[in-house]
Amino acid sequence: MKATLAAGIRALGLDMDSAAQAALLAYLGLLQKWNRTHNLTAIGDAERMITHHLLDSLAVVPHLPPKPGLRIADVGSGGGLPGIPLAICRPAWRVTLIEASRKKAAFLRQASIELPLSNVEVVGARVENYRPEQPFDVAISRAYSSLANFAHDARHLVSEGGRLFAMKGAYPGEEIEALPLGTKLVDSMALDVPGVDAQRHLVVMKSA
């Protein structure tokens, strides 16, 4: 597991020290432990969790704004993906995990305490009802429904000039065509995730 993670991080071109990599594996251990009773993920195999959860989440790092103190909202965080790997990879970023499920939010709070992650905040609420005191630079989703729903529910979270990042599988051409008025496509790109054969894409949007 350690070797698989280290090789994947190198392949992504990321600079992460041994302490950060150990924190990622500790997070994975917590995810496996809680998954037995809380159904946080459908993937149970540890090696596959490294590629399909950790490396998949980290693959977006080079495409996020290289801003010190970047403020990120992980919308519908679930088991903490991609928010927790992003927070571990970039400790100078501030990451807020937004999750409506009480059980999942409880896991996120416990994980942020045990790891520990001082740059993580957990909000147990539906995203459309959450009003942050300060807007975010980025709102990101990994397993939200459609691009239109994500844009509609999350665009109030970001500052003027902020961006919405949606992680998708196959290129979501039809979803892009169905974006609501007031939401503009900024960019879309294929992601090459080490150990993942399936298509992965990142779609970037903003308010028009």
Phi, psi and omega in degrees: 000315181298317181292320179298316180295313182299317180295320179295319179296319176297318181297328178280351179076026183262147178257102180227126182283176184297327180294319179294320179294323176295323178295322177297317179291325176295319176300317180298321177298318177296319180298317178295318181298310182287336183295336181296332182240343187246359176052058183276333181208150179277348181266124182250335182289129187297314181298320180289329176295326178296311183285312189275346176247298186292303183292326177299318178293317184289341182297340181275346186305314181296345184260354178274155182301130181280060185253124174299135180076020179306134179257119185239135171253121175267106189271123185066054191297332179063245178271012177102021182246127007268003193303313183293313175302323178295318180294324179289319182292323184232082185296344177279347177278153175253120187241125176251123180264117182254119184214125184281330182290127181296319181295317180291320177297325177296318177298315182299318179296316181295319180296318181294332177282314186287330189291324336271158183234098182286346181263015182243136172236143179247130177242115178269087184197161171287138187299324182291341179264351185273129177238101183291150177294327180229133182293159181265156172283327186218137165243131184232147176223147180243331184223030177285168185291261182258163176300320180297317179294319179298313180298316181296317187278334191246350188293338178288348182282333190263154179288169173298126186090356178288169185231150173252124180247121179245122177271124184229169176274255176295157181303121187272063184302314181294322179294323178295319178297332184265011179301140183288160174302140181094354177241128184242137174287127178265315183194160171214143184210149174280142178252134176259102183259120180304128178085359180245116182278334184289158177293142174223135180226155175237126180247129182247130183228163174212166174284133181288000000 
